[in-house]
Amino acid sequence: MKRLVFIAPLLVLAFTVGAYTQNSSKLPKDVDPESKNRLPLIQPGAMDEVTKKVFLELAGNNTERPLGGFLGLALYNPSFAQALRTLNRSVVREGTTGARAYEAAVLTATRECQFSESEWTGHAASALRAGLSQSTIDAIRDGRDLAGVPVEDAIVIRFGRELFRNRRVSSETFAAVKDKFGPRGTVELIGIMGDYSLVALLLKAVDQQLPEERMLPPLKH
């Protein structure tokens, strides 16, 4: 997933989630058969002017079909959908952490949030291109100890793990991140992980259904 295009790194999920075929009889009773979650998709023909304007900004060439996934959810409040775009752009287009740290943060956040299935494959490939080793990616995926992981990657992964697991960051970990990335980069890493964890929160709340082949096993901390 390319970092310089807004739709690609994060918002591709809006088009891929819910795009698979599943027998409606196997869905939970409160899940819509088209959206594959608890809220129906907003159909383009039923949108008011404000919603339609934002929809056209986000949909690209996909203007005949409704948006799925988290963008479809955010579109219930068009300003919220725009805010998500602004958040993503601020840490992707204007970020200073570099591609390697960015991808490490994305993988850590999506995996620790336990809803990484739809983003993991694409970002694992991007992480390899950005310089992360396969063994580092596997350590993130499996929740393993960071022994042997390069220091520059371990700093980011440990930062994310402490945030998501402990709900706090130790003084030592914070100092290591600030020394490596500076105050701005530190805040950007928080923003990157917050961006992806917000997506996970949205999709979990509406019980977004995924095909079994996209599902990763639960983490064992």
N, C-alpha and C positions, 0 to 999 in steps of 0.2 A: 504494500500500500504506500503510495507516494505521499510524502509529508506536505508538499506544497499545494495540494489540491484539497479543498475543504471536504468534498464529498468522499474522497478516497480513504483517508486514514481512520475515520470514525463513523461517518454517516453512511458508509456502505451498508452498515447494519440495518439501516432503515429500509433498504430494498431487499435484503436477503432474508431477514427474519420473517417468517410467515409465508415465504414463497414456495415452500415445499408442499407436497400432497400428503394428506393424512386423512384416514377414514374418520368422518365426523362422529361416528358412533363411538369412537375411542377417545374423543376429547372430553375433558371435564364438562359437566353440564352448564357451567357458567362461562365457558369459553366460546367466543364467536368463531364459526368455521372458516371465515375468510381471513380475519386478522390473526387467528390462532392465539388470541388473548381475551381478556375480559371486557374489552371495549371494542365496538365496531370501528372499522376504518371510516374516515370522513371522505365521502365521495366527492370528486371535483364539482359535479353538478349541483351539489347541495351546499356548497360553501358560500358564506357571505363575502362581501368585497374585501374586507381586511384579511380574512383567512385565505382567500384565493390569491391575493397579492403575495403573501408570504409563501404559500404553496408553490407558486410559479418561481420564486427565488430559489427555493430549495430543491425542486423536482428536476431541474435540468431538462433533459429531453423526455422525461417520464411524466408528461402532463396529462395523458389520457387516463392513467390509472392512479388510484389513491396511494399515498405513502404508507408503508407498513413499518413495523418495528417502533423504535423509540421516537423517530421523527413524526410518525403518524400520531403517537400519543401526545407529543409536545404541541402538535398543531391544534389541539383542542384549546390551547391558549396561544395564539400566534406570537405574542410578545415573548413568551417562554421559548418558543421554537427559535426565534431570532436571537435570544440571549444565549441559547446553546451554541448557535453558530458563532457568535462573538467570542464566547469562552474558548471554543476549539481553535479559532483563528489566532487568538492571543497567545496560545502556548505552542501552536504549530508554525504558523507563518512568521510570528514575531518572537519566537522562542530563541534562547541563547544556549541551551543545554547541549546541543548537538544531537545528531540522529541516534548515536549509540545509547546515550543516557535516556533519550526520549523513549526508545523502544524498550529499554529495560524497565522504565517506569510504567509503560503501558502494559507490558506482560505481567509485571508484578501486581498492578491494580486489578486487571481483569481476572487473574488467577485467584488472588486473595479474596475477591468479591464472590467467588464461587459461581460466576456467570460468565465465564470466559469462552464458552464453546463457540460462539459466533464470530469472535474476533481473534481467537488464538492462532488459527492456521495462517491467516494473512500476516499477522504481526510477527509470528515466529519466523516467517520467511524474510520479512523486512529487517528483523533483528540480525539475522545472519548476514544480510547485505551490509548492515550498519557496523558490523564488526564483532557482535557477540558470538561466542563459540556455541556449538551444539550442546556441549556439556553444561554451559551456563544456562541455556534455555531449558534444558532438562531439569536442572536444579530448581528453577522457578516453577516449572510445571509440576514437579513432584513434591515441592515444599521441603527440599532437602537442605541439610547443613551447607553453608557457603564455603567450606574448606576447599581450596583449590580454585575458587572463582576469582578472577582478576579483581584487584582492589577497586578499580574505577567502576566496575559493575556491582560488586558487593556493597559498596556504599549506597547505591540507589536501591538495591533490592532490600537491604536491611532497613533503610529508611521507610520503605513502603510496608514491609512486614510489621514493623513496630507500630506504624499508624493504624493498620487494619486489625492487627491481633491484640495489641496492648491499649489501643486508643490513646496513646501518648508516645512521645519520642524521647529517648534518653539524651542527656546533655552531651554525651560522647558522640552519639550518632549524629545529632544535629550539628555539632561542631565540625565533624568530618565532612558533612554535606556542604556546609557553608564555606569551609576552606577550599573545597573542590570547585564549587559552582558559584560562589559569591551569594550575596543576599538575593539578587534578582533571580539567579538560577535556582536557588532554593525554593523561592515562592513559585517559580514556574513548575518545578517538579511536583509540588503540592497541587497546583492547578491541573497538571496532566492526570495525576491519579484521581483527583476529584472529578474531572471530566468523565473518565471511564467508570468510576464508581457510581456516579449519578445515573449513567445509562443502565448499569446493572440494577440499581434501585428501582428505576422505572419499570424495567422488564420483569423483575421479580414480583413487584406489587400487582401486576396484571396477569401473573402466571403465564408469561409468554411460553408457548410450547415450541420445542425444538426436536428435530429428528434425532434418533438415538445415536447415529454415527457422528454427530457433532458434540456429543457430551463427553466431558472429561471426568475421570473418577474424582470423588470428593477428596479434598486435601486432608492429610493427617498431620496436624501440627505437633 
